[in-house]
Amino acid sequence: MSASTDRLPRLLALVPYLMSHQGAQVPEVAKIFGLTEKQLIDDLQLVWMCGLPGHTPGDLIDVSWDGGEILIENAETIARPLRLGVDEASALLVALRMLLEFPEFAEVGDRDALARVIAKLERAAGEGAAAVSSQVAVEVDSAPDALAVVKDALRAGRRLSLTYYVPGRDEVTPREVDPMRVVVADGRPYLEGWCYRAEAVRLFRLDRMLEVRILDVPADPPEEAEPLDVTEGVFRPSPSDELVELEVTPAGRWVAEYYPCEEVTELGEGRLRVTLRARDRGWLVRLALRLGDTGKVVAPESLAETVREHASAALALYDAPCAEG
Amino acid sequence: MSRRKTERLLNLVICLLATRRPLSAEQIRQAVPGYDREGDEAFQRMFERDKNELREIGIPIEVHKDPWEDDPGYIIRRQAYELPEITLEPDEAAVLGLAAQVWQRASLAEAAGGALLKLRAGGVQTDESGLGTLELRVDTRDPAFPALWEAVRDRRAVRFDYRAAGSGAVLTRTLEPWGVVSRRGRWYVVGFDRDRGEPRVFRLSRIAGEVTPVGKPGAVRVPEGVNLREMVGYRDDMTLPERSALLRVRRGTCEGLRQLAQRVEPGQGEWDEVELVFADPERLAGWLASLGADVQVISPPDARDAVIRRLKGAMAS
């Protein structure tokens, strides 16, 4: 789509916005429409050149922005915005239906609000969008019991005591966490909070909390506790993590689907070379053992060596019949 | 792109909205600045392109063919163009604001943002502060997603290359898509597989290369009562019988495994005896192999052999 067809939909929303918000300020409107002030003024100048056939001064849209206050007149023809497109309405409807699926998220009032918004949008958008949005579904894992406790702690502003399982390290650790919010990413609920053990903001999967208890201590995350940016996914390896190269057979391709990879190269016949970053050597060793005959560590050699050592120690259990004694 | 063109298109929209009767191309040429300077042929081409671009952004241009007139007439009906009146209560605005932030990638994030802008322009109070302590995100990172969304939207069949799970063999599939479903962070497309002549589920991450539309839009019919989620939730290993494995687990290790065990009892030396229920021996073997020398399979033999095979594979690599 060309730039002018991007600009036109914006103008067809801008004019109605200004009509229904007479006297709006330039900076505020620019922000809402994601424009610089200069771009907004340029849009206003363009609108000012347009109007009804005849194009005498009386036919043209009259817009002024003296002192940054935008006033608009003579634009009744396009005073209402264009109706929602199928994609626009569907994007909202699918997301709203997903919220509806997450019953523990919603207080009774929220559920009710959701149903009302869905009905209103479906009416405003027409049949197409309602049909598409019922064909696109985001499943939400049924939230574990922990959610109720986590929500209570958030509401009451209390610290939580967790017994948390980390499968990558096969480790259960006690944690004290000041809860900040619940993040549902790709259908899975997490608690985001300040972890006193890690001394950092961490995400905890709710279904991996073996125990969760509200402490009689007010939650008081330190000032540097900023919410994590999850827009690029929940797991983001850090550039300082170790770079590892694996080769997998077709039966080991799932690695590239499960973990964020730096690079994936097809080697033919369904084989892959996968480069990924990992913080934790223990996790990598487990991954390599799990892959077994369906993948191998190419680099670094020291990791390959560690994997062989672990495999050999595990095999020894099966070699020695006298291990019983 | 050219400012003059945007001006012309905006004037065209206003002209077609303001008119009471359909206007012929010639009348439009006289009324809309920017067309008047062009020669006949150049004008025709330009007008065709402009109509298409307006339709692309969802502007409903009606064409009237009057038997008494040579030329068709054009008009935009206000009722088809305008966003209907809509008002939101504050609690409704809050959930809508939350919903608008769900999508993480360009196509749907832009669509949701565009919808919110139109609603605001229509005087609807929206609230993008969300619900404070809740954030929801859905990723559509698979390159195949946009094309499949469009195919589902347009009810159009598609063709793509698909890599089989185990073998990695790539086969071309032709699918009548019924819907797309996200389950545990992965996207699936469900539909009628024309090559196999039956309903099938495909994982988007295994689609190799482009998804191309096949045939006309509107050709796909979604059967009544089809349950997309159920189709995606079905796994082959659900048909495998559940069995019990006997393991030796080193004391103080394998916490996750102990959590899921049916029974844990102290054994000899530094070992505990653990009973675990499983269905797919290969799935179990992958997990147990990853735990290395902290676990040993006593029975059944097929699970034991599968673990040994994996460990030998890891040794050889």
Chai-1 contact restraints between the chains, C-beta under 6 A:
chainA,res_idxA,chainB,res_idxB,connection_type,confidence,min_distance_angstrom,max_distance_angstrom,comment,restraint_id
A,S2,B,M1,contact,1.0,0.0,6.0,A-B,restraint_1
A,A3,B,M1,contact,1.0,0.0,6.0,A-B,restraint_2
A,S4,B,M1,contact,1.0,0.0,6.0,A-B,restraint_3
A,S4,B,K5,contact,1.0,0.0,6.0,A-B,restraint_4
A,S4,B,T6,contact,1.0,0.0,6.0,A-B,restraint_5
A,T5,B,E53,contact,1.0,0.0,6.0,A-B,restraint_6
A,T5,B,I57,contact,1.0,0.0,6.0,A-B,restraint_7
A,R7,B,T6,contact,1.0,0.0,6.0,A-B,restraint_8
A,L8,B,T6,contact,1.0,0.0,6.0,A-B,restraint_9
A,L8,B,L9,contact,1.0,0.0,6.0,A-B,restraint_10
A,P9,B,I57,contact,1.0,0.0,6.0,A-B,restraint_11
A,L11,B,L10,contact,1.0,0.0,6.0,A-B,restraint_12
A,A13,B,L117,contact,1.0,0.0,6.0,A-B,restraint_13
A,A13,B,K118,contact,1.0,0.0,6.0,A-B,restraint_14
A,A13,B,A121,contact,1.0,0.0,6.0,A-B,restraint_15
A,P16,B,A121,contact,1.0,0.0,6.0,A-B,restraint_16
A,Y17,B,A121,contact,1.0,0.0,6.0,A-B,restraint_17
A,S20,B,G123,contact,1.0,0.0,6.0,A-B,restraint_18
A,M49,B,E7,contact,1.0,0.0,6.0,A-B,restraint_19
A,C50,B,E7,contact,1.0,0.0,6.0,A-B,restraint_20
A,C50,B,L10,contact,1.0,0.0,6.0,A-B,restraint_21
A,C50,B,N11,contact,1.0,0.0,6.0,A-B,restraint_22
A,L52,B,A18,contact,1.0,0.0,6.0,A-B,restraint_23
A,P53,B,C15,contact,1.0,0.0,6.0,A-B,restraint_24
A,P53,B,A31,contact,1.0,0.0,6.0,A-B,restraint_25
A,T77,B,I14,contact,1.0,0.0,6.0,A-B,restraint_26
A,T77,B,L17,contact,1.0,0.0,6.0,A-B,restraint_27
A,T77,B,A18,contact,1.0,0.0,6.0,A-B,restraint_28
A,R80,B,E82,contact,1.0,0.0,6.0,A-B,restraint_29
A,R80,B,L83,contact,1.0,0.0,6.0,A-B,restraint_30
A,P81,B,L83,contact,1.0,0.0,6.0,A-B,restraint_31
A,P81,B,K118,contact,1.0,0.0,6.0,A-B,restraint_32
A,P81,B,A121,contact,1.0,0.0,6.0,A-B,restraint_33
A,P81,B,G122,contact,1.0,0.0,6.0,A-B,restraint_34
A,R83,B,L83,contact,1.0,0.0,6.0,A-B,restraint_35
A,L84,B,A115,contact,1.0,0.0,6.0,A-B,restraint_36
A,G85,B,G58,contact,1.0,0.0,6.0,A-B,restraint_37
A,V86,B,R153,contact,1.0,0.0,6.0,A-B,restraint_38
A,D87,B,A111,contact,1.0,0.0,6.0,A-B,restraint_39
A,E88,B,A111,contact,1.0,0.0,6.0,A-B,restraint_40
A,E88,B,G114,contact,1.0,0.0,6.0,A-B,restraint_41
A,E88,B,A115,contact,1.0,0.0,6.0,A-B,restraint_42
A,A91,B,L108,contact,1.0,0.0,6.0,A-B,restraint_43
A,A91,B,A111,contact,1.0,0.0,6.0,A-B,restraint_44
A,A91,B,A112,contact,1.0,0.0,6.0,A-B,restraint_45
A,L92,B,A99,contact,1.0,0.0,6.0,A-B,restraint_46
A,L92,B,A112,contact,1.0,0.0,6.0,A-B,restraint_47
A,L92,B,A115,contact,1.0,0.0,6.0,A-B,restraint_48
A,A95,B,A99,contact,1.0,0.0,6.0,A-B,restraint_49
A,A95,B,V102,contact,1.0,0.0,6.0,A-B,restraint_50
A,L96,B,A99,contact,1.0,0.0,6.0,A-B,restraint_51
A,G109,B,D91,contact,1.0,0.0,6.0,A-B,restraint_52
A,A113,B,D91,contact,1.0,0.0,6.0,A-B,restraint_53
A,A113,B,E92,contact,1.0,0.0,6.0,A-B,restraint_54
A,A113,B,V95,contact,1.0,0.0,6.0,A-B,restraint_55
A,L114,B,V95,contact,1.0,0.0,6.0,A-B,restraint_56
A,R116,B,E92,contact,1.0,0.0,6.0,A-B,restraint_57
A,V117,B,E92,contact,1.0,0.0,6.0,A-B,restraint_58
A,V117,B,V95,contact,1.0,0.0,6.0,A-B,restraint_59
A,V117,B,L96,contact,1.0,0.0,6.0,A-B,restraint_60
A,K120,B,I86,contact,1.0,0.0,6.0,A-B,restraint_61
A,A124,B,P84,contact,1.0,0.0,6.0,A-B,restraint_62
A,A124,B,I86,contact,1.0,0.0,6.0,A-B,restraint_63
A,V132,B,R153,contact,1.0,0.0,6.0,A-B,restraint_64
A,Q135,B,V152,contact,1.0,0.0,6.0,A-B,restraint_65
A,Q135,B,G179,contact,1.0,0.0,6.0,A-B,restraint_66
A,V136,B,V180,contact,1.0,0.0,6.0,A-B,restraint_67
A,A137,B,V181,contact,1.0,0.0,6.0,A-B,restraint_68
A,A137,B,R229,contact,1.0,0.0,6.0,A-B,restraint_69
A,V138,B,V138,contact,1.0,0.0,6.0,A-B,restraint_70
A,V138,B,S182,contact,1.0,0.0,6.0,A-B,restraint_71
A,E139,B,R183,contact,1.0,0.0,6.0,A-B,restraint_72
A,L154,B,T133,contact,1.0,0.0,6.0,A-B,restraint_73
A,Y165,B,G256,contact,1.0,0.0,6.0,A-B,restraint_74
A,P167,B,G256,contact,1.0,0.0,6.0,A-B,restraint_75
A,D170,B,E255,contact,1.0,0.0,6.0,A-B,restraint_76
A,D170,B,G256,contact,1.0,0.0,6.0,A-B,restraint_77
A,V172,B,E255,contact,1.0,0.0,6.0,A-B,restraint_78
A,R181,B,T133,contact,1.0,0.0,6.0,A-B,restraint_79
A,V182,B,L134,contact,1.0,0.0,6.0,A-B,restraint_80
A,V183,B,E135,contact,1.0,0.0,6.0,A-B,restraint_81
A,V184,B,L136,contact,1.0,0.0,6.0,A-B,restraint_82
A,A185,B,R137,contact,1.0,0.0,6.0,A-B,restraint_83
A,D186,B,D139,contact,1.0,0.0,6.0,A-B,restraint_84
A,D186,B,G185,contact,1.0,0.0,6.0,A-B,restraint_85
A,V230,B,R137,contact,1.0,0.0,6.0,A-B,restraint_86
A,T231,B,Q104,contact,1.0,0.0,6.0,A-B,restraint_87
A,P250,B,S167,contact,1.0,0.0,6.0,A-B,restraint_88
A,P250,B,G168,contact,1.0,0.0,6.0,A-B,restraint_89
A,A251,B,G166,contact,1.0,0.0,6.0,A-B,restraint_90
A,E257,B,S205,contact,1.0,0.0,6.0,A-B,restraint_91
A,G270,B,G168,contact,1.0,0.0,6.0,A-B,restraint_92
A,R286,B,S290,contact,1.0,0.0,6.0,A-B,restraint_93
A,A288,B,A314,contact,1.0,0.0,6.0,A-B,restraint_94
A,L289,B,A289,contact,1.0,0.0,6.0,A-B,restraint_95
A,L289,B,S290,contact,1.0,0.0,6.0,A-B,restraint_96
A,L289,B,G292,contact,1.0,0.0,6.0,A-B,restraint_97
A,L289,B,A314,contact,1.0,0.0,6.0,A-B,restraint_98
A,R290,B,G286,contact,1.0,0.0,6.0,A-B,restraint_99
A,R290,B,A289,contact,1.0,0.0,6.0,A-B,restraint_100
A,R290,B,S290,contact,1.0,0.0,6.0,A-B,restraint_101
A,G292,B,A289,contact,1.0,0.0,6.0,A-B,restraint_102
A,G292,B,R310,contact,1.0,0.0,6.0,A-B,restraint_103
A,G292,B,G313,contact,1.0,0.0,6.0,A-B,restraint_104
A,G292,B,A314,contact,1.0,0.0,6.0,A-B,restraint_105
A,D293,B,G313,contact,1.0,0.0,6.0,A-B,restraint_106
A,K296,B,S317,contact,1.0,0.0,6.0,A-B,restraint_107
A,V307,B,A314,contact,1.0,0.0,6.0,A-B,restraint_108
A,R308,B,M315,contact,1.0,0.0,6.0,A-B,restraint_109
A,H310,B,G292,contact,1.0,0.0,6.0,A-B,restraint_110
A,A311,B,L311,contact,1.0,0.0,6.0,A-B,restraint_111
A,A311,B,A314,contact,1.0,0.0,6.0,A-B,restraint_112
A,A311,B,M315,contact,1.0,0.0,6.0,A-B,restraint_113
A,S312,B,M315,contact,1.0,0.0,6.0,A-B,restraint_114
A,A313,B,A293,contact,1.0,0.0,6.0,A-B,restraint_115
A,A314,B,G292,contact,1.0,0.0,6.0,A-B,restraint_116
A,A314,B,A293,contact,1.0,0.0,6.0,A-B,restraint_117
A,A314,B,L311,contact,1.0,0.0,6.0,A-B,restraint_118
A,L315,B,L311,contact,1.0,0.0,6.0,A-B,restraint_119
A,L317,B,Q296,contact,1.0,0.0,6.0,A-B,restraint_120
A,Y318,B,I308,contact,1.0,0.0,6.0,A-B,restraint_121
